[in-house]
Amino acid sequence: MSDFSRSNIQNLLLRALAPEAFDLLLPAMQAIKLPTNFELISPCVPSGTVYFLESGLASVATNSDGESVEVGHVGYEGMAGAHVLQKVDQ
């Protein structure tokens, strides 16, 4: 993500980081385009990726007895994969 700078980042969470914290994350950042209905994080599947959305919307869903229930949304103001930063299983 070498052609990225704080000024062209749309994600509000990344923009709110202190410059020193942003600079620590920058080498690991990678811009990707995802298709509609792409599953960012699968239950019971180890993941080491954190997603900071720049546009669009991600649903936060849980399964109960085979039924999927939406419990939240993440947009350009947040992130998906907080469990990675907290060093816990999802």
DAVEN-V321803 format. One record per residue. N is the residue number from 1. PHI is phi in degrees with one decimal (NA if undefined). PSI is psi in whole degrees, -180 to 180 (999 if undefined). D_LAST is the distance of its C-alpha to the last C-alpha in Angstrom with 1 decimal. Layout:
n: [N	N]
phi: [PHI	PHI]
psi: [PSI	PSI]
d_last: [D_LAST	D_LAST]
This chain:
n: [1	2	3	4	5	6	7	8	9	10	11	12	13	14	15	16	17	18	19	20	21	22	23	24	25	26	27	28	29	30	31	32	33	34	35	36	37	38	39	40	41	42	43	44	45	46	47	48	49	50	51	52	53	54	55	56	57	58	59	60	61	62	63	64	65	66	67	68	69	70	71	72	73	74	75	76	77	78	79	80	81	82	83	84	85	86	87	88	89	90]
phi: [NA	-65.6	-88.1	-100.1	-140.2	-55.8	-71.0	-107.2	-84.6	-94.1	-68.1	-67.9	-66.9	-64.7	-66.2	-81.6	-64.9	-61.9	-52.2	-66.3	-69.4	-59.8	-63.4	-69.5	-79.1	-50.7	-63.0	-93.6	-76.8	-144.7	-81.5	-137.4	-105.5	-113.8	-74.9	-59.5	66.8	-74.5	-87.0	-68.9	-133.4	-98.4	-60.5	63.5	-116.7	-55.3	-140.4	-117.9	-109.9	-114.1	-109.8	-107.3	-70.0	-100.0	-158.7	83.0	-146.9	-113.4	-91.8	-105.4	-129.5	-131.7	-107.9	-139.1	54.8	81.9	-98.3	-92.6	-126.1	-76.7	-119.8	175.6	-137.0	-126.8	-125.9	-73.8	-95.6	-143.9	-152.9	-117.4	105.7	-58.9	-59.3	-66.9	-67.3	-83.9	57.3	-128.4	-72.9	-81.8]
psi: [37	-25	14	146	166	-32	-25	12	132	-24	123	-31	-45	-39	-27	-12	149	146	-37	-39	-42	-44	-31	-36	-29	-45	-25	-7	144	128	130	150	131	144	162	144	21	132	109	-47	123	140	139	17	118	138	138	19	138	133	123	104	138	-26	167	-165	137	138	143	118	156	152	137	115	39	-4	132	131	124	131	0	175	150	133	-151	1	-4	-151	159	138	27	-26	-29	-45	-32	-7	46	161	152	999]
d_last: [26.4	29.7	31.5	29.1	30.2	29.1	31.9	30.6	26.9	26.2	22.7	23.6	20.8	22.0	25.6	25.1	24.1	27.0	28.8	28.0	24.2	24.5	26.7	24.1	21.6	24.3	24.7	21.2	21.3	22.1	23.2	22.3	23.3	21.1	22.6	22.3	19.6	17.6	13.9	12.1	8.6	8.7	6.8	6.9	8.2	7.9	8.4	10.5	11.7	12.1	14.3	17.1	18.9	22.7	23.7	22.6	19.9	16.3	15.3	12.2	12.3	11.3	13.2	15.5	18.2	18.1	18.5	16.4	16.5	16.2	15.0	15.6	16.6	16.3	19.5	21.4	20.9	17.2	14.2	11.1	8.3	8.8	5.8	8.2	11.1	10.0	9.4	6.4	3.8	0.0]
